[in-house]
C-alpha cells in the first residue's frame, strides 16, 4: 500500500510515579528501545537527542499493540523525517520492509498472506489503490476504488483480516458504488514474498495501447528496490516495447530504491551499435530508449523514484505527469526490536546533484489530481499520462 519506507529505538530510564509502573509493561520497554535508537542513530544527533528527551515516556499507558503503534508513529512524526516509521510484526509493512532488506536482516524466508492489492486508508475507509495483475484480488474481480468493508463478516482490518486464511476461499464484502448495496466476492489469499509479487505485477502490467494513432507502451514499476525491477523494464524496452512510439513508466505508490543507473535506460549518449554477421545481415542494437517518455508520479512516489524523476526532468529526458512527488529522500535502514518488530529510521541526509529534495519533492509538468474512492476501476492519471505520451510523438 500506498504509500509508504529505515531504523529507530529508545534508551529507557526508570521513571518515578506512573512512569515506573508503565516501565513494567512490554510496550513501555519497547518504547524505551525506540527512544534509544533515535537518540543514538538518527541522522541529526542534536535533533535525535532532543526528541528522545521529549518523548522518553511516550509509550506509558499503551493499551495494546495497535495503540502502541499509533503512539509510536505519532511520536516519530515529530522528527519530520522520511524513511522513519514503526512496523509491528502483524502489519503488512513489516513483511514488505523485511523483504526489501532480507539479506541485511539475515532473514532466511519472508512471506506474507494477502490478496494481491495495494490498499490505502482514507477518512472514508480502506480503498483498493492498485490491483496486482494475476493476483487473488484480480481473479476475484476487485477494482481500483473498491472500499473494503468486511472479511468473513468482520470489519476489514489491514493487519488481521487474512491471517491464517492462505489457500482458503474467503468472503470479501466491498462497496463499489457509494451508498449502494455492497458486493460479496470470493477471494483466496496466498502467501508470497512481497518482492516477488511486486516483480510479477510489474511484468504483468506491461502493455502497448493505441492512442492518437500511436502505440504507447506502459509499465508500472511499483518497487525499485533491486536490480531485477530495472532489468525487467530494460527487457521490455528491448522486446515487447521495441516497436512502440512512446513510453509511460508508472512510479506511483509502492517503494523507491531506484539505483541512479536507472536513468541510463533513457540516456541518449549511450552508443548505438550495429553488428554485421557473416551473411552480411546487419543487427542494430540501441541500449537506451530514445523515444518520448512520461513518468507518472504522485505524492507517494518517493526516495529513489524521486531521484530518477528529478534527474530525467532536469535533463529533459521525460515529461512528468500526475502530482508532485513525496519529498522523501533521506537514507534509512531497518533494525529489529527485541520482539521482532521493525524500526525504520533515517540515518543519512541525501542531496541530488547538490539539491536537497527532502520535504520538497519534484513538481510535475502536467498536473492531474487523483480520484480514488469508488473509481470503479477508472484511473484518470494513467489515462492522461498515456495521452501526453502519445502527444509527444513527432
C-alpha positions as semicolon CSV with decimal commas, in nm:
position;residue;x (nm);y (nm);z (nm)
1;X;0,000;0,000;0,000
2;X;0,032;0,320;-0,061
3;X;0,229;0,451;0,003
4;X;0,465;0,409;0,241
5;X;0,975;0,338;0,358
6;X;1,475;0,266;0,797
7;X;1,551;0,248;1,174
8;X;1,477;0,374;1,533
9;X;1,489;0,264;1,905
10;X;1,487;0,402;2,264
11;X;1,701;0,412;2,576
12;X;1,490;0,395;2,885
13;X;1,531;0,539;3,226
14;X;1,332;0,426;3,525
15;X;1,081;0,697;3,597
16;X;0,903;0,767;3,922
17;X;0,526;0,750;3,979
18;X;0,319;0,637;3,681
19;X;0,629;0,604;3,462
20;X;0,779;0,344;3,692
21;X;0,461;0,145;3,671
22;X;0,442;0,183;3,293
23;X;0,802;0,066;3,260
24;X;0,689;-0,280;3,367
25;X;0,470;-0,318;3,057
26;X;0,609;-0,470;2,735
27;X;0,504;-0,158;2,545
28;X;0,697;0,073;2,776
29;X;1,008;-0,141;2,729
30;X;0,962;-0,142;2,354
31;X;0,921;0,233;2,365
32;X;1,249;0,258;2,552
33;X;1,421;0,066;2,273
34;X;1,284;0,306;2,014
35;X;1,384;0,614;2,213
36;X;1,739;0,479;2,248
37;X;1,768;0,411;1,877
38;X;1,651;0,758;1,784
39;X;1,888;0,911;2,038
40;X;2,189;0,717;1,910
41;X;2,124;0,670;1,537
42;X;1,901;0,940;1,393
43;X;2,083;1,137;1,120
44;X;2,068;1,467;1,314
45;X;2,230;1,393;1,651
46;X;2,106;1,709;1,823
47;X;1,752;1,664;1,697
48;X;1,754;1,298;1,792
49;X;1,870;1,383;2,144
50;X;1,602;1,649;2,186
51;X;1,333;1,417;2,054
52;X;1,439;1,139;2,289
53;X;1,430;1,372;2,590
54;X;1,083;1,495;2,496
55;X;0,939;1,150;2,418
56;X;1,110;0,924;2,670
57;X;0,776;0,835;2,832
58;X;0,557;0,836;2,520
59;X;0,458;0,467;2,546
60;X;0,326;0,492;2,901
61;X;-0,031;0,373;2,911
62;X;-0,034;0,198;2,572
63;X;-0,325;-0,046;2,592
64;X;-0,244;-0,290;2,314
65;X;-0,026;-0,341;2,004
66;X;-0,235;-0,113;1,784
67;X;-0,243;0,164;2,044
68;X;0,134;0,135;2,083
69;X;0,182;0,151;1,705
70;X;-0,038;0,460;1,684
71;X;0,152;0,632;1,969
72;X;0,489;0,536;1,824
73;X;0,425;0,659;1,472
74;X;0,265;0,979;1,606
75;X;0,577;1,042;1,814
76;X;0,812;0,963;1,525
77;X;0,622;1,208;1,305
78;X;0,759;1,484;1,528
79;X;1,102;1,415;1,377
80;X;0,963;1,539;1,044
81;X;1,183;1,296;0,855
82;X;1,109;1,049;0,581
83;X;1,224;0,687;0,599
84;X;1,117;0,682;0,962
85;X;0,836;0,455;1,077
86;X;0,747;0,169;1,309
87;X;0,626;-0,163;1,168
88;X;0,475;-0,421;1,407
89;X;0,515;-0,786;1,310
90;X;0,145;-0,809;1,229
91;X;0,146;-0,522;0,980
92;X;0,187;-0,559;0,601
93;X;0,467;-0,302;0,614
94;X;0,674;-0,534;0,833
95;X;0,674;-0,805;0,566
96;X;0,748;-0,553;0,293
97;X;1,044;-0,394;0,471
98;X;1,170;-0,740;0,570
99;X;1,158;-0,846;0,204
100;X;1,343;-0,536;0,088
101;X;1,616;-0,578;0,350
102;X;1,607;-0,957;0,370
103;X;1,983;-1,000;0,339
104;X;2,063;-0,717;0,579
105;X;1,818;-0,853;0,837
106;X;1,950;-1,209;0,781
107;X;1,602;-1,341;0,713
108;X;1,604;-1,689;0,560
109;X;1,249;-1,659;0,432
110;X;0,998;-1,375;0,406
111;X;0,635;-1,438;0,320
112;X;0,310;-1,260;0,389
113;X;-0,054;-1,355;0,345
114;X;-0,250;-1,122;0,122
115;X;-0,478;-1,089;-0,179
116;X;-0,250;-0,902;-0,420
117;X;-0,380;-0,548;-0,379
118;X;-0,240;-0,220;-0,254
119;X;-0,483;-0,070;-0,002
120;X;-0,487;0,283;0,138
121;X;-0,676;0,416;0,439
122;X;-0,875;0,736;0,392
123;X;-1,128;0,914;0,615
124;X;-1,396;0,724;0,423
125;X;-1,243;0,382;0,484
126;X;-0,999;0,140;0,321
127;X;-0,982;0,159;-0,059
128;X;-0,810;-0,056;-0,320
129;X;-0,549;0,159;-0,491
130;X;-0,382;-0,097;-0,719
131;X;-0,491;-0,447;-0,812
132;X;-0,188;-0,662;-0,886
133;X;-0,247;-0,831;-1,221
134;X;-0,287;-1,209;-1,195
135;X;-0,315;-1,194;-0,815
136;X;-0,600;-1,326;-0,597
137;X;-0,774;-0,988;-0,587
138;X;-0,768;-0,956;-0,965
139;X;-0,909;-1,308;-1,004
140;X;-1,185;-1,224;-0,755
141;X;-1,288;-0,919;-0,960
142;X;-1,166;-0,640;-0,731
143;X;-1,133;-0,298;-0,894
144;X;-0,938;0,015;-0,818
145;X;-1,155;0,233;-0,596
146;X;-1,343;-0,051;-0,422
147;X;-1,394;0,009;-0,049
148;X;-1,310;-0,298;0,158
149;X;-1,594;-0,334;0,406
150;X;-1,569;-0,678;0,567
151;X;-1,393;-1,014;0,554
152;X;-1,596;-1,317;0,657
153;X;-1,848;-1,080;0,813
154;X;-1,597;-0,895;1,034
155;X;-1,492;-0,534;0,960
156;X;-1,189;-0,518;0,731
157;X;-0,861;-0,483;0,919
158;X;-0,531;-0,431;0,731
159;X;-0,336;-0,640;0,983
160;X;-0,563;-0,927;1,070
161;X;-0,832;-0,986;0,808
162;X;-0,645;-1,254;0,614
163;X;-0,441;-1,410;0,896
164;X;-0,446;-1,792;0,867
165;X;-0,660;-1,777;0,554
166;X;-0,397;-1,855;0,288
167;X;-0,541;-2,103;0,040
168;X;-0,892;-2,077;0,184
169;X;-1,186;-1,931;-0,007
170;X;-1,278;-1,614;0,182
171;X;-1,589;-1,396;0,164
172;X;-1,497;-1,034;0,096
173;X;-1,757;-0,757;0,114
174;X;-1,684;-0,446;-0,093
175;X;-1,865;-0,122;-0,169
176;X;-1,812;-0,029;-0,533
177;X;-2,072;0,248;-0,561
178;X;-2,110;0,482;-0,266
179;X;-2,430;0,409;-0,079
180;X;-2,521;0,113;-0,299
181;X;-2,571;-0,243;-0,178
182;X;-2,224;-0,393;-0,107
183;X;-2,094;-0,672;-0,330
184;X;-1,990;-1,011;-0,200
185;X;-1,678;-1,152;-0,368
186;X;-1,483;-1,470;-0,304
187;X;-1,107;-1,434;-0,280
188;X;-0,844;-1,693;-0,193
189;X;-0,548;-1,528;-0,015
190;X;-0,199;-1,655;-0,090
191;X;0,138;-1,646;0,082
192;X;0,413;-1,483;-0,116
193;X;0,736;-1,289;-0,081
194;X;0,637;-0,924;-0,144
195;X;0,937;-0,863;-0,371
196;X;0,833;-1,148;-0,596
197;X;0,476;-1,020;-0,604
198;X;0,588;-0,670;-0,698
199;X;0,803;-0,803;-0,982
200;X;0,521;-1,022;-1,113
201;X;0,288;-0,720;-1,101
202;X;0,538;-0,506;-1,290
203;X;0,580;-0,761;-1,566
204;X;0,206;-0,830;-1,594
205;X;0,128;-0,457;-1,612
206;X;0,331;-0,416;-1,929
207;X;0,123;-0,346;-2,238
208;X;0,112;-0,142;-2,558
209;X;-0,204;0,059;-2,631
210;X;-0,320;0,269;-2,924
211;X;-0,350;0,641;-2,852
212;X;-0,399;0,921;-3,105
213;X;-0,279;0,693;-3,382
214;X;0,037;0,597;-3,195
215;X;0,147;0,292;-2,999
216;X;0,221;0,380;-2,636
217;X;0,394;0,132;-2,403
218;X;0,310;0,126;-2,033
219;X;0,466;-0,044;-1,731
220;X;0,408;0,010;-1,360
221;X;0,733;-0,006;-1,162
222;X;0,571;-0,048;-0,820
223;X;0,901;-0,110;-0,642
224;X;1,254;-0,026;-0,745
225;X;1,439;-0,191;-0,457
226;X;1,666;-0,420;-0,656
227;X;1,827;-0,473;-0,995
228;X;1,552;-0,715;-1,101
229;X;1,297;-0,433;-1,142
230;X;1,525;-0,224;-1,362
231;X;1,622;-0,534;-1,558
232;X;1,256;-0,624;-1,616
233;X;1,187;-0,280;-1,764
234;X;1,503;-0,297;-1,973
235;X;1,399;-0,634;-2,115
236;X;1,056;-0,497;-2,203
237;X;1,211;-0,195;-2,377
238;X;1,422;-0,427;-2,595
239;X;1,142;-0,671;-2,674
240;X;0,771;-0,609;-2,605
241;X;0,801;-0,232;-2,631
242;X;1,060;-0,213;-2,908
243;X;0,812;-0,107;-3,177
244;X;0,617;0,135;-2,955
245;X;0,631;0,509;-3,031
246;X;0,632;0,635;-2,671
247;X;0,653;0,505;-2,316
248;X;0,483;0,562;-1,981
249;X;0,666;0,445;-1,668
250;X;0,430;0,445;-1,370
251;X;0,617;0,532;-1,050
252;X;0,309;0,585;-0,832
253;X;0,297;0,444;-0,480
254;X;0,488;0,135;-0,375
255;X;0,854;0,163;-0,277
256;X;1,151;0,363;-0,404
257;X;1,505;0,232;-0,407
258;X;1,595;0,302;-0,771
259;X;1,966;0,295;-0,843
260;X;2,091;0,615;-1,014
261;X;2,191;0,391;-1,306
262;X;1,819;0,354;-1,379
263;X;1,848;0,680;-1,575
264;X;2,082;0,510;-1,822
265;X;1,783;0,323;-1,965
266;X;1,698;0,660;-2,125
267;X;2,046;0,807;-2,177
268;X;2,078;0,927;-2,539
269;X;2,456;0,945;-2,507
270;X;2,494;0,569;-2,489
271;X;2,633;0,446;-2,824
272;X;2,414;0,281;-3,085
273;X;2,566;-0,040;-3,218
274;X;2,531;-0,226;-3,548
275;X;2,671;-0,577;-3,570
276;X;2,711;-0,742;-3,911
277;X;2,711;-1,120;-3,935
278;X;2,895;-1,339;-4,188
279;X;2,595;-1,334;-4,425
280;X;2,609;-0,955;-4,437
281;X;2,293;-0,904;-4,233
282;X;2,302;-0,602;-4,005
283;X;2,183;-0,630;-3,644
284;X;2,128;-0,285;-3,488
285;X;2,122;-0,252;-3,111
286;X;2,023;0,061;-2,922
287;X;2,092;0,012;-2,549
288;X;1,879;0,309;-2,437
289;X;1,524;0,421;-2,510
290;X;1,529;0,736;-2,728
291;X;1,159;0,792;-2,787
292;X;0,925;1,009;-2,576
293;X;0,897;0,912;-2,209
294;X;0,636;1,006;-1,950
295;X;0,698;0,940;-1,581
296;X;0,370;0,907;-1,392
297;X;0,423;1,014;-1,030
298;X;0,221;1,114;-0,725
299;X;0,260;1,211;-0,361
300;X;0,366;0,857;-0,277
301;X;0,646;0,839;-0,534
302;X;0,945;0,852;-0,305
303;X;1,314;0,802;-0,244
304;X;1,500;0,656;-0,545
305;X;1,200;0,716;-0,769
306;X;1,230;1,087;-0,690
307;X;1,600;1,078;-0,774
308;X;1,515;0,938;-1,117
309;X;1,225;1,180;-1,168
310;X;1,437;1,480;-1,071
311;X;1,723;1,381;-1,300
312;X;1,507;1,299;-1,601
313;X;1,311;1,621;-1,565
314;X;1,629;1,830;-1,528
315;X;1,787;1,675;-1,839
316;X;1,460;1,682;-2,037
317;X;1,454;1,305;-2,074
318;X;1,091;1,273;-1,963
319;X;0,768;1,460;-1,907
320;X;0,632;1,426;-1,552
321;X;0,257;1,374;-1,520
322;X;0,044;1,338;-1,206
323;X;0,126;1,513;-0,880
324;X;0,437;1,641;-0,700
325;X;0,644;1,358;-0,553
326;X;0,668;1,288;-0,181
327;X;0,983;1,477;-0,090
328;X;1,106;1,169;0,096
329;X;1,472;1,144;0,005
330;X;1,667;1,055;0,318
331;X;1,876;0,743;0,364
332;X;1,726;0,496;0,606
333;X;1,753;0,141;0,724
334;X;1,564;-0,111;0,941
335;X;1,651;-0,272;1,269
336;X;1,472;-0,538;1,466
337;X;1,342;-0,462;1,810
338;X;1,376;-0,727;2,076
339;X;1,028;-0,866;2,000
340;X;1,085;-0,880;1,621
341;X;0,909;-0,555;1,527
342;X;1,096;-0,319;1,294
343;X;1,202;0,040;1,332
344;X;1,280;0,217;1,006
345;X;1,495;0,521;1,082
346;X;1,652;0,797;0,873
347;X;2,027;0,775;0,927
348;X;2,170;0,982;0,638
349;X;2,087;1,307;0,465
350;X;2,085;1,295;0,084
351;X;2,130;1,556;-0,188
352;X;2,073;1,501;-0,559
353;X;2,307;1,699;-0,784
354;X;2,358;1,936;-0,492
355;X;1,986;1,984;-0,424
356;X;1,802;1,861;-0,117
357;X;1,467;1,713;-0,218
358;X;1,361;1,611;0,133
359;X;1,040;1,793;0,218
360;X;1,031;1,947;-0,130
361;X;0,972;1,675;-0,387
362;X;0,974;1,704;-0,764
363;X;0,700;1,911;-0,937
364;X;0,524;1,768;-1,240
365;X;0,487;1,917;-1,585
366;X;0,123;1,815;-1,621
367;X;-0,086;1,820;-1,301
368;X;-0,359;1,557;-1,276
369;X;-0,549;1,509;-0,947
370;X;-0,626;1,158;-0,830
371;X;-0,982;1,030;-0,789
372;X;-0,966;0,703;-0,597
373;X;-1,277;0,637;-0,383
374;X;-1,543;0,450;-0,580
375;X;-1,343;0,483;-0,902
376;X;-1,488;0,154;-1,036
377;X;-1,154;0,077;-1,197
378;X;-1,106;0,417;-1,360
379;X;-0,760;0,575;-1,341
380;X;-0,759;0,933;-1,477
381;X;-0,391;0,989;-1,402
382;X;-0,287;0,688;-1,608
383;X;-0,519;0,784;-1,893
384;X;-0,375;1,136;-1,904
385;X;-0,020;1,001;-1,896
386;X;-0,093;0,781;-2,199
387;X;-0,243;1,078;-2,383
388;X;0,054;1,302;-2,302
389;X;0,297;1,033;-2,418
390;X;0,115;0,999;-2,749
391;X;0,112;1,376;-2,797
392;X;0,492;1,385;-2,765
393;X;0,546;1,162;-3,067
394;X;0,686;1,362;-3,357
